[in-house]
């Protein structure tokens, strides 16, 4: 498998959708043992949960990896007006329905605030933030002008910002943006045929209901977080690549964020890019399981 799939991305073993609120379901994709150590995975921007990582390590470590489609993306029902706090409620309901005892959580890129709100609300036992988006409204002054504009609009006129985000991105546009804007260390992952096919499928699936789910995610990522990172009482691991060039990930590779979270450990992979979830997935999983055990 390694010869044709060097980044260990394989289709989900199981897929389903679980009722988390009256007349609303949250869809998920799952890898590993059905009775394994539960790890919820919150994907990055504009991707469904069909794109996994480190399949071999998931099996070897006895992990049950459950990737969720956020509301309005992929196969999950929409939830107009949803908030970050609502996502933590969804994960508690999902954990109850799927019998996930003390799940850990991984948030990748724009999925990171969604993972952190679960940690702040006590819905998980440990968290790993990988190439994570910081609280963008708090660090706006060091971001490029287009990002600052989006943050300012999200604060001043949320409906107008959400409408703008709805028009900003398409599946084709996201794929092209990654190809043009990514450093070589990430292109080696993103353009590898097996990964590129799985990523394209996850993006296309995420937009199956239109752009509303993505637009809501973008708005929530641009707004102030409705929780205090200092209130998090579970272990949080922050993982970044030193060559990560994304302006939307933490500008200081998580340094200030780590100082805001009481039990946080930050690791910067020298020479790694924003794609470290796929180049260092086993290491991230092993460390998260150790933190969950504590």
Phi and psi restraints in degrees (value plus and minus 20) as a CYANA .aco file:
   2 UNK   PHI     -81.6   -41.6
   2 UNK   PSI     -52.5   -12.5
   3 UNK   PHI     -83.9   -43.9
   3 UNK   PSI     -57.6   -17.6
   4 UNK   PHI    -122.2   -82.2
   4 UNK   PSI     -32.0     8.0
   5 UNK   PHI    -161.5  -121.5
   5 UNK   PSI      48.8    88.8
   6 UNK   PHI     -85.6   -45.6
   6 UNK   PSI     -40.0     0.0
   7 UNK   PHI    -123.0   -83.0
   7 UNK   PSI      -6.8    33.2
   8 UNK   PHI      38.3    78.3
   8 UNK   PSI      24.6    64.6
   9 UNK   PHI    -122.8   -82.8
   9 UNK   PSI      99.4   139.4
  10 UNK   PHI    -150.8  -110.8
  10 UNK   PSI     139.2   179.2
  11 UNK   PHI     -82.0   -42.0
  11 UNK   PSI     134.6   174.6
  12 UNK   PHI     -80.6   -40.6
  12 UNK   PSI     129.9   169.9
  13 UNK   PHI     -98.1   -58.1
  13 UNK   PSI     -54.0   -14.0
  14 UNK   PHI    -163.7  -123.7
  14 UNK   PSI     128.7   168.7
  15 UNK   PHI    -157.1  -117.1
  15 UNK   PSI     130.1   170.1
  16 UNK   PHI    -186.1  -146.1
  16 UNK   PSI    -196.3  -156.3
  17 UNK   PHI    -165.0  -125.0
  17 UNK   PSI     112.9   152.9
  18 UNK   PHI    -140.9  -100.9
  18 UNK   PSI     116.6   156.6
  19 UNK   PHI     -90.1   -50.1
  19 UNK   PSI     100.5   140.5
  20 UNK   PHI    -135.4   -95.4
  20 UNK   PSI     -29.9    10.1
  21 UNK   PHI    -176.1  -136.1
  21 UNK   PSI     141.0   181.0
  22 UNK   PHI     -72.4   -32.4
  22 UNK   PSI     101.1   141.1
  23 UNK   PHI      41.6    81.6
  23 UNK   PSI       8.7    48.7
  24 UNK   PHI    -161.7  -121.7
  24 UNK   PSI     111.6   151.6
  25 UNK   PHI    -136.1   -96.1
  25 UNK   PSI     128.6   168.6
  26 UNK   PHI    -131.2   -91.2
  26 UNK   PSI     103.0   143.0
  27 UNK   PHI    -107.4   -67.4
  27 UNK   PSI     133.4   173.4
  28 UNK   PHI    -168.6  -128.6
  28 UNK   PSI     138.2   178.2
  29 UNK   PHI    -146.4  -106.4
  29 UNK   PSI     125.1   165.1
  30 UNK   PHI    -156.1  -116.1
  30 UNK   PSI     122.7   162.7
  31 UNK   PHI    -147.9  -107.9
  31 UNK   PSI     138.7   178.7
  32 UNK   PHI      67.4   107.4
  32 UNK   PSI    -186.2  -146.2
  33 UNK   PHI     -93.2   -53.2
  33 UNK   PSI     116.6   156.6
  34 UNK   PHI     -84.8   -44.8
  34 UNK   PSI     -41.9    -1.9
  35 UNK   PHI    -130.1   -90.1
  35 UNK   PSI      -0.3    39.7
  36 UNK   PHI     -99.6   -59.6
  36 UNK   PSI     157.6   197.6
  37 UNK   PHI     -84.8   -44.8
  37 UNK   PSI     100.5   140.5
  38 UNK   PHI     -96.6   -56.6
  38 UNK   PSI     108.2   148.2
  39 UNK   PHI    -150.5  -110.5
  39 UNK   PSI      95.9   135.9
  40 UNK   PHI    -104.3   -64.3
  40 UNK   PSI     114.8   154.8
  41 UNK   PHI    -135.1   -95.1
  41 UNK   PSI     104.9   144.9
  42 UNK   PHI    -126.8   -86.8
  42 UNK   PSI      87.4   127.4
  43 UNK   PHI     -88.1   -48.1
  43 UNK   PSI     152.4   192.4
  44 UNK   PHI     -96.8   -56.8
  44 UNK   PSI    -192.0  -152.0
  45 UNK   PHI     -80.0   -40.0
  45 UNK   PSI     115.5   155.5
  46 UNK   PHI      39.4    79.4
  46 UNK   PSI      11.0    51.0
  47 UNK   PHI    -149.2  -109.2
  47 UNK   PSI     125.8   165.8
  48 UNK   PHI    -101.3   -61.3
  48 UNK   PSI     159.4   199.4
  49 UNK   PHI    -101.9   -61.9
  49 UNK   PSI     -12.3    27.7
  50 UNK   PHI     -95.9   -55.9
  50 UNK   PSI     -33.8     6.2
  51 UNK   PHI    -114.5   -74.5
  51 UNK   PSI      86.9   126.9
  52 UNK   PHI    -117.0   -77.0
  52 UNK   PSI    -181.8  -141.8
  53 UNK   PHI    -180.5  -140.5
  53 UNK   PSI     136.9   176.9
  54 UNK   PHI      27.5    67.5
  54 UNK   PSI      29.7    69.7
  55 UNK   PHI     -78.8   -38.8
  55 UNK   PSI     -59.9   -19.9
  56 UNK   PHI     -83.7   -43.7
  56 UNK   PSI     -61.4   -21.4
  57 UNK   PHI     -89.5   -49.5
  57 UNK   PSI     -55.3   -15.3
  58 UNK   PHI     -77.3   -37.3
  58 UNK   PSI     -65.7   -25.7
  59 UNK   PHI     -88.4   -48.4
  59 UNK   PSI     -65.8   -25.8
  60 UNK   PHI     -84.8   -44.8
  60 UNK   PSI     -56.0   -16.0
  61 UNK   PHI    -109.7   -69.7
  61 UNK   PSI     -21.7    18.3
  62 UNK   PHI      49.1    89.1
  62 UNK   PSI      21.7    61.7
  63 UNK   PHI    -116.6   -76.6
  63 UNK   PSI     124.2   164.2
  64 UNK   PHI    -126.9   -86.9
  64 UNK   PSI      80.6   120.6
  65 UNK   PHI    -114.7   -74.7
  65 UNK   PSI      99.4   139.4
  66 UNK   PHI    -138.4   -98.4
  66 UNK   PSI      88.3   128.3
  67 UNK   PHI    -115.8   -75.8
  67 UNK   PSI     111.7   151.7
  68 UNK   PHI    -125.0   -85.0
  68 UNK   PSI     126.7   166.7
  69 UNK   PHI    -109.8   -69.8
  69 UNK   PSI      99.3   139.3
  70 UNK   PHI     -84.6   -44.6
  70 UNK   PSI     135.6   175.6
  71 UNK   PHI     -72.5   -32.5
  71 UNK   PSI     112.6   152.6
  72 UNK   PHI      66.2   106.2
  72 UNK   PSI     -27.9    12.1
  73 UNK   PHI    -127.0   -87.0
  73 UNK   PSI     128.0   168.0
  74 UNK   PHI      37.2    77.2
  74 UNK   PSI    -144.7  -104.7
  75 UNK   PHI    -121.4   -81.4
  75 UNK   PSI     -15.1    24.9
  76 UNK   PHI    -102.6   -62.6
  76 UNK   PSI     121.5   161.5
  77 UNK   PHI     -84.4   -44.4
  77 UNK   PSI     127.2   167.2
  78 UNK   PHI     -90.3   -50.3
  78 UNK   PSI     137.6   177.6
  79 UNK   PHI    -160.7  -120.7
  79 UNK   PSI      60.1   100.1
  80 UNK   PHI     -75.0   -35.0
  80 UNK   PSI     117.3   157.3
  81 UNK   PHI      57.4    97.4
  81 UNK   PSI      -9.9    30.1
  82 UNK   PHI     -83.1   -43.1
  82 UNK   PSI     137.5   177.5
  83 UNK   PHI    -142.4  -102.4
  83 UNK   PSI     152.6   192.6
  84 UNK   PHI     -81.7   -41.7
  84 UNK   PSI     -59.3   -19.3
  85 UNK   PHI     -82.2   -42.2
  85 UNK   PSI     -54.4   -14.4
  86 UNK   PHI     -82.2   -42.2
  86 UNK   PSI     -53.8   -13.8
  87 UNK   PHI     -85.4   -45.4
  87 UNK   PSI     -59.9   -19.9
  88 UNK   PHI     -82.1   -42.1
  88 UNK   PSI     -58.3   -18.3
  89 UNK   PHI     -82.9   -42.9
  89 UNK   PSI     -61.7   -21.7
  90 UNK   PHI     -80.5   -40.5
  90 UNK   PSI     -63.0   -23.0
  91 UNK   PHI     -89.0   -49.0
  91 UNK   PSI     -55.4   -15.4
  92 UNK   PHI     -82.7   -42.7
  92 UNK   PSI     -62.4   -22.4
  93 UNK   PHI     -86.5   -46.5
  93 UNK   PSI     -62.0   -22.0
  94 UNK   PHI     -81.6   -41.6
  94 UNK   PSI     -63.3   -23.3
  95 UNK   PHI     -82.3   -42.3
  95 UNK   PSI     -59.6   -19.6
  96 UNK   PHI     -86.7   -46.7
  96 UNK   PSI     -65.1   -25.1
  97 UNK   PHI     -89.3   -49.3
  97 UNK   PSI     -54.3   -14.3
  98 UNK   PHI    -115.9   -75.9
  98 UNK   PSI     -14.8    25.2
  99 UNK   PHI      36.5    76.5
  99 UNK   PSI      27.8    67.8
 100 UNK   PHI    -110.2   -70.2
 100 UNK   PSI      83.2   123.2
 101 UNK   PHI    -104.6   -64.6
 101 UNK   PSI      99.8   139.8
 102 UNK   PHI      29.2    69.2
 102 UNK   PSI      37.0    77.0
 103 UNK   PHI     -86.3   -46.3
 103 UNK   PSI     128.1   168.1
 104 UNK   PHI    -112.0   -72.0
 104 UNK   PSI     152.8   192.8
 105 UNK   PHI    -163.4  -123.4
 105 UNK   PSI     124.2   164.2
 106 UNK   PHI    -141.6  -101.6
 106 UNK   PSI     108.3   148.3
 107 UNK   PHI    -135.1   -95.1
 107 UNK   PSI     103.6   143.6
 108 UNK   PHI    -126.6   -86.6
 108 UNK   PSI     111.1   151.1
 109 UNK   PHI      33.1    73.1
 109 UNK   PSI    -141.6  -101.6
 110 UNK   PHI     -87.8   -47.8
 110 UNK   PSI     -33.6     6.4
 111 UNK   PHI     -94.0   -54.0
 111 UNK   PSI     -28.7    11.3
 112 UNK   PHI     -85.5   -45.5
 112 UNK   PSI     -65.3   -25.3
 113 UNK   PHI     -79.7   -39.7
 113 UNK   PSI     -51.7   -11.7
 114 UNK   PHI     -89.0   -49.0
 114 UNK   PSI     -56.0   -16.0
 115 UNK   PHI     -91.2   -51.2
 115 UNK   PSI     -59.9   -19.9
 116 UNK   PHI     -88.0   -48.0
 116 UNK   PSI     -54.8   -14.8
 117 UNK   PHI     -87.2   -47.2
 117 UNK   PSI     -50.7   -10.7
 118 UNK   PHI     -87.2   -47.2
 118 UNK   PSI     -59.3   -19.3
 119 UNK   PHI     -86.1   -46.1
 119 UNK   PSI     -61.8   -21.8
 120 UNK   PHI     -86.3   -46.3
 120 UNK   PSI     -52.6   -12.6
 121 UNK   PHI    -108.5   -68.5
 121 UNK   PSI     -16.3    23.7
 122 UNK   PHI      53.8    93.8
 122 UNK   PSI       0.6    40.6
 123 UNK   PHI    -103.4   -63.4
 123 UNK   PSI     -31.0     9.0
 124 UNK   PHI    -157.4  -117.4
 124 UNK   PSI     144.6   184.6
 125 UNK   PHI    -115.7   -75.7
 125 UNK   PSI     -38.9     1.1
 126 UNK   PHI    -186.0  -146.0
 126 UNK   PSI     139.1   179.1
 127 UNK   PHI    -160.1  -120.1
 127 UNK   PSI     124.7   164.7
 128 UNK   PHI    -142.2  -102.2
 128 UNK   PSI     107.5   147.5
 129 UNK   PHI    -128.5   -88.5
 129 UNK   PSI      99.7   139.7
 130 UNK   PHI    -138.0   -98.0
 130 UNK   PSI     101.2   141.2
 131 UNK   PHI      29.5    69.5
 131 UNK   PSI      27.2    67.2
 132 UNK   PHI    -101.6   -61.6
 132 UNK   PSI     125.6   165.6
 133 UNK   PHI     -90.7   -50.7
 133 UNK   PSI     109.6   149.6
 134 UNK   PHI     -98.9   -58.9
 134 UNK   PSI    -199.7  -159.7
 135 UNK   PHI     -93.5   -53.5
 135 UNK   PSI      73.2   113.2
 136 UNK   PHI     -79.7   -39.7
 136 UNK   PSI     -55.2   -15.2
 137 UNK   PHI     -84.5   -44.5
 137 UNK   PSI     -43.3    -3.3
 138 UNK   PHI    -104.8   -64.8
 138 UNK   PSI     -44.5    -4.5
 139 UNK   PHI    -134.9   -94.9
 139 UNK   PSI       1.6    41.6
 140 UNK   PHI     -77.7   -37.7
 140 UNK   PSI     -51.5   -11.5
 141 UNK   PHI     -85.1   -45.1
 141 UNK   PSI     -41.7    -1.7
 142 UNK   PHI    -122.6   -82.6
 142 UNK   PSI     -13.3    26.7
 143 UNK   PHI    -115.0   -75.0
 143 UNK   PSI     139.1   179.1
 144 UNK   PHI     -82.0   -42.0
 144 UNK   PSI     135.3   175.3
 145 UNK   PHI     -72.2   -32.2
 145 UNK   PSI     -63.0   -23.0
 146 UNK   PHI     -80.3   -40.3
 146 UNK   PSI     -58.2   -18.2
 147 UNK   PHI     -87.7   -47.7
 147 UNK   PSI     -62.0   -22.0
 148 UNK   PHI     -80.7   -40.7
 148 UNK   PSI     -60.0   -20.0
 149 UNK   PHI     -81.6   -41.6
 149 UNK   PSI     -64.3   -24.3
 150 UNK   PHI     -82.2   -42.2
 150 UNK   PSI     -60.6   -20.6
 151 UNK   PHI     -86.1   -46.1
 151 UNK   PSI     -64.8   -24.8
 152 UNK   PHI     -83.5   -43.5
 152 UNK   PSI     -59.7   -19.7
 153 UNK   PHI     -89.1   -49.1
 153 UNK   PSI     -58.3   -18.3
 154 UNK   PHI     -82.2   -42.2
 154 UNK   PSI     -50.8   -10.8
 155 UNK   PHI    -100.8   -60.8
 155 UNK   PSI     -62.4   -22.4
 156 UNK   PHI    -101.5   -61.5
 156 UNK   PSI     -56.6   -16.6
 157 UNK   PHI    -169.6  -129.6
 157 UNK   PSI      58.2    98.2
 158 UNK   PHI     -74.1   -34.1
 158 UNK   PSI     -63.5   -23.5
 159 UNK   PHI     -80.6   -40.6
 159 UNK   PSI     -59.8   -19.8
 160 UNK   PHI     -86.7   -46.7
 160 UNK   PSI     -59.1   -19.1
 161 UNK   PHI     -84.2   -44.2
 161 UNK   PSI     -64.1   -24.1
 162 UNK   PHI     -82.9   -42.9
 162 UNK   PSI     -59.1   -19.1
 163 UNK   PHI     -84.0   -44.0
 163 UNK   PSI     -58.5   -18.5
 164 UNK   PHI     -85.2   -45.2
 164 UNK   PSI     -65.1   -25.1
 165 UNK   PHI     -83.1   -43.1
 165 UNK   PSI     -51.6   -11.6
 166 UNK   PHI     -83.4   -43.4
 166 UNK   PSI     -49.0    -9.0
 167 UNK   PHI    -114.5   -74.5
 167 UNK   PSI     -28.1    11.9
 168 UNK   PHI    -100.2   -60.2
 168 UNK   PSI     -54.0   -14.0
 169 UNK   PHI    -153.5  -113.5
 169 UNK   PSI     120.3   160.3
 170 UNK   PHI    -147.2  -107.2
 170 UNK   PSI     145.8   185.8
 171 UNK   PHI     -74.4   -34.4
 171 UNK   PSI     -65.0   -25.0
 172 UNK   PHI     -84.4   -44.4
 172 UNK   PSI     -58.3   -18.3
 173 UNK   PHI     -86.3   -46.3
 173 UNK   PSI     -58.5   -18.5
 174 UNK   PHI     -86.1   -46.1
 174 UNK   PSI     -63.6   -23.6
 175 UNK   PHI     -82.5   -42.5
 175 UNK   PSI     -61.0   -21.0
 176 UNK   PHI     -89.1   -49.1
 176 UNK   PSI     -58.5   -18.5
 177 UNK   PHI     -81.3   -41.3
 177 UNK   PSI     -62.7   -22.7
 178 UNK   PHI     -83.1   -43.1
 178 UNK   PSI     -59.7   -19.7
 179 UNK   PHI     -86.3   -46.3
 179 UNK   PSI     -58.1   -18.1
 180 UNK   PHI    -104.6   -64.6
 180 UNK   PSI     -58.7   -18.7
 181 UNK   PHI    -115.5   -75.5
 181 UNK   PSI     -30.7     9.3
 182 UNK   PHI    -104.8   -64.8
 182 UNK   PSI     122.9   162.9
 183 UNK   PHI     -90.8   -50.8
 183 UNK   PSI     146.7   186.7
 184 UNK   PHI     -79.3   -39.3
 184 UNK   PSI     -55.1   -15.1
 185 UNK   PHI     -82.3   -42.3
 185 UNK   PSI     -52.0   -12.0
 186 UNK   PHI    -104.9   -64.9
 186 UNK   PSI     -54.4   -14.4
 187 UNK   PHI     -81.9   -41.9
 187 UNK   PSI     -50.9   -10.9
 188 UNK   PHI     -80.7   -40.7
 188 UNK   PSI     -47.4    -7.4
 189 UNK   PHI    -108.4   -68.4
 189 UNK   PSI     -73.5   -33.5
 190 UNK   PHI     -85.5   -45.5
 190 UNK   PSI     -47.7    -7.7
 191 UNK   PHI    -117.4   -77.4
 191 UNK   PSI     -22.5    17.5
 192 UNK   PHI     -83.8   -43.8
 192 UNK   PSI     111.6   151.6
 193 UNK   PHI     -74.1   -34.1
 193 UNK   PSI     -66.3   -26.3
 194 UNK   PHI     -85.5   -45.5
 194 UNK   PSI     -62.1   -22.1
 195 UNK   PHI     -87.1   -47.1
 195 UNK   PSI     -66.1   -26.1
 196 UNK   PHI     -77.7   -37.7
 196 UNK   PSI     -59.8   -19.8
 197 UNK   PHI     -87.2   -47.2
 197 UNK   PSI     -63.6   -23.6
 198 UNK   PHI     -87.6   -47.6
 198 UNK   PSI     -59.3   -19.3
 199 UNK   PHI     -85.8   -45.8
 199 UNK   PSI     -65.1   -25.1
 200 UNK   PHI     -79.8   -39.8
 200 UNK   PSI     -61.0   -21.0
 201 UNK   PHI     -84.9   -44.9
 201 UNK   PSI     -58.9   -18.9
 202 UNK   PHI     -87.7   -47.7
 202 UNK   PSI     -57.7   -17.7
 203 UNK   PHI     -89.1   -49.1
 203 UNK   PSI     -66.3   -26.3
 204 UNK   PHI     -80.0   -40.0
 204 UNK   PSI     -61.0   -21.0
 205 UNK   PHI     -87.2   -47.2
 205 UNK   PSI     -58.5   -18.5
 206 UNK   PHI     -79.5   -39.5
 206 UNK   PSI     -55.2   -15.2
 207 UNK   PHI    -113.2   -73.2
 207 UNK   PSI      -8.7    31.3
 208 UNK   PHI     -79.9   -39.9
 208 UNK   PSI     -50.0   -10.0
 209 UNK   PHI    -116.3   -76.3
 209 UNK   PSI     -13.7    26.3
 210 UNK   PHI      82.8   122.8
 210 UNK   PSI    -194.1  -154.1
 211 UNK   PHI    -108.9   -68.9
 211 UNK   PSI     -20.5    19.5
 212 UNK   PHI     -81.8   -41.8
 212 UNK   PSI     -60.7   -20.7
 213 UNK   PHI     -82.7   -42.7
 213 UNK   PSI     -64.7   -24.7
 214 UNK   PHI     -82.3   -42.3
 214 UNK   PSI     -63.1   -23.1
 215 UNK   PHI     -81.3   -41.3
 215 UNK   PSI     -60.2   -20.2
 216 UNK   PHI     -86.7   -46.7
 216 UNK   PSI     -62.2   -22.2
 217 UNK   PHI     -76.8   -36.8
 217 UNK   PSI     -66.1   -26.1
 218 UNK   PHI     -82.3   -42.3
 218 UNK   PSI     -61.3   -21.3
 219 UNK   PHI     -81.0   -41.0
 219 UNK   PSI     -67.0   -27.0
 220 UNK   PHI     -83.9   -43.9
 220 UNK   PSI     -54.6   -14.6
 221 UNK   PHI     -89.2   -49.2
 221 UNK   PSI     -47.6    -7.6
 222 UNK   PHI    -106.6   -66.6
 222 UNK   PSI     -41.3    -1.3
 223 UNK   PHI    -105.8   -65.8
 223 UNK   PSI     147.3   187.3
 224 UNK   PHI     -82.5   -42.5
 224 UNK   PSI     121.6   161.6
 225 UNK   PHI     -90.9   -50.9
 225 UNK   PSI     116.4   156.4
 226 UNK   PHI    -106.0   -66.0
 226 UNK   PSI       9.6    49.6
 227 UNK   PHI    -170.1  -130.1
 227 UNK   PSI     139.4   179.4
 228 UNK   PHI    -123.7   -83.7
 228 UNK   PSI      97.7   137.7
 229 UNK   PHI     -75.2   -35.2
 229 UNK   PSI     -46.8    -6.8
 230 UNK   PHI     -87.3   -47.3
 230 UNK   PSI     -35.7     4.3
 231 UNK   PHI    -106.8   -66.8
 231 UNK   PSI     -25.6    14.4
 232 UNK   PHI     -89.8   -49.8
 232 UNK   PSI     109.3   149.3
 233 UNK   PHI    -137.7   -97.7
 233 UNK   PSI      -4.7    35.3
 234 UNK   PHI    -137.2   -97.2
 234 UNK   PSI     139.1   179.1
 235 UNK   PHI     -83.1   -43.1
 235 UNK   PSI     116.6   156.6
 236 UNK   PHI    -148.2  -108.2
 236 UNK   PSI     106.7   146.7
 237 UNK   PHI    -130.0   -90.0
 237 UNK   PSI     111.7   151.7
 238 UNK   PHI    -131.8   -91.8
 238 UNK   PSI     103.9   143.9
 239 UNK   PHI    -140.5  -100.5
 239 UNK   PSI     108.1   148.1
 240 UNK   PHI    -159.3  -119.3
 240 UNK   PSI     136.0   176.0
 241 UNK   PHI    -121.2   -81.2
 241 UNK   PSI     117.4   157.4
 242 UNK   PHI     -84.8   -44.8
 242 UNK   PSI     -42.3    -2.3
 243 UNK   PHI    -121.0   -81.0
 243 UNK   PSI      -7.3    32.7
 244 UNK   PHI     -84.3   -44.3
 244 UNK   PSI     100.1   140.1
 245 UNK   PHI    -124.0   -84.0
 245 UNK   PSI     -16.5    23.5
 246 UNK   PHI     -90.2   -50.2
 246 UNK   PSI     108.3   148.3
 247 UNK   PHI     -93.2   -53.2
 247 UNK   PSI     -32.5     7.5
 248 UNK   PHI    -115.3   -75.3
 248 UNK   PSI     -29.3    10.7
 249 UNK   PHI    -102.8   -62.8
 249 UNK   PSI     156.1   196.1
 250 UNK   PHI     -78.7   -38.7
 250 UNK   PSI     100.6   140.6
 251 UNK   PHI     -78.9   -38.9
 251 UNK   PSI     -49.8    -9.8
 252 UNK   PHI    -127.2   -87.2
 252 UNK   PSI       6.1    46.1
 253 UNK   PHI      34.8    74.8
 253 UNK   PSI      19.7    59.7
 254 UNK   PHI      63.2   103.2
 254 UNK   PSI     -13.7    26.3
 255 UNK   PHI     -83.7   -43.7
 255 UNK   PSI     -71.5   -31.5
 256 UNK   PHI     -88.1   -48.1
 256 UNK   PSI     -55.0   -15.0
 257 UNK   PHI     -85.0   -45.0
 257 UNK   PSI     -60.8   -20.8
 258 UNK   PHI     -81.0   -41.0
 258 UNK   PSI     -56.0   -16.0
 259 UNK   PHI     -94.0   -54.0
 259 UNK   PSI     -35.0     5.0
 260 UNK   PHI    -110.4   -70.4
 260 UNK   PSI     -34.0     6.0
 261 UNK   PHI    -128.4   -88.4
 261 UNK   PSI     103.1   143.1
 262 UNK   PHI     -76.5   -36.5
 262 UNK   PSI     -68.1   -28.1
 263 UNK   PHI    -131.4   -91.4
 263 UNK   PSI      45.1    85.1
 264 UNK   PHI    -134.1   -94.1
 264 UNK   PSI     124.0   164.0
 265 UNK   PHI    -148.6  -108.6
 265 UNK   PSI     105.5   145.5
 266 UNK   PHI    -126.3   -86.3
 266 UNK   PSI     113.5   153.5
 267 UNK   PHI    -146.8  -106.8
 267 UNK   PSI     106.7   146.7
 268 UNK   PHI    -130.9   -90.9
 268 UNK   PSI      98.4   138.4
 269 UNK   PHI    -101.9   -61.9
 269 UNK   PSI      93.6   133.6
 270 UNK   PHI     -83.5   -43.5
 270 UNK   PSI     105.8   145.8
 271 UNK   PHI      62.4   102.4
 271 UNK   PSI     -26.9    13.1
 272 UNK   PHI     -97.2   -57.2
 272 UNK   PSI     138.1   178.1
 273 UNK   PHI    -130.4   -90.4
 273 UNK   PSI    -180.2  -140.2
 274 UNK   PHI     -89.8   -49.8
 274 UNK   PSI     -31.3     8.7
 275 UNK   PHI    -112.8   -72.8
 275 UNK   PSI      -0.6    39.4
 276 UNK   PHI     -83.7   -43.7
 276 UNK   PSI     -37.8     2.2
 277 UNK   PHI     -80.1   -40.1
 277 UNK   PSI     -50.8   -10.8
 278 UNK   PHI    -117.8   -77.8
 278 UNK   PSI     -43.5    -3.5
 279 UNK   PHI    -110.3   -70.3
 279 UNK   PSI     -42.0    -2.0
 280 UNK   PHI    -152.2  -112.2
 280 UNK   PSI       7.0    47.0
 281 UNK   PHI     -76.8   -36.8
 281 UNK   PSI     -66.0   -26.0
 282 UNK   PHI     -78.9   -38.9
 282 UNK   PSI     -62.0   -22.0
 283 UNK   PHI     -82.2   -42.2
 283 UNK   PSI     -61.5   -21.5
 284 UNK   PHI     -85.6   -45.6
 284 UNK   PSI     -63.5   -23.5
 285 UNK   PHI     -84.3   -44.3
 285 UNK   PSI     -65.0   -25.0
 286 UNK   PHI     -79.9   -39.9
 286 UNK   PSI     -64.0   -24.0
 287 UNK   PHI     -86.6   -46.6
 287 UNK   PSI     -56.6   -16.6
 288 UNK   PHI     -87.7   -47.7
 288 UNK   PSI     -60.9   -20.9
 289 UNK   PHI     -83.9   -43.9
 289 UNK   PSI     -58.2   -18.2
 290 UNK   PHI     -83.0   -43.0
 290 UNK   PSI     -62.7   -22.7
 291 UNK   PHI     -85.7   -45.7
 291 UNK   PSI     -59.5   -19.5
 292 UNK   PHI     -82.2   -42.2
 292 UNK   PSI     -58.5   -18.5
 293 UNK   PHI     -84.2   -44.2
 293 UNK   PSI     -46.4    -6.4
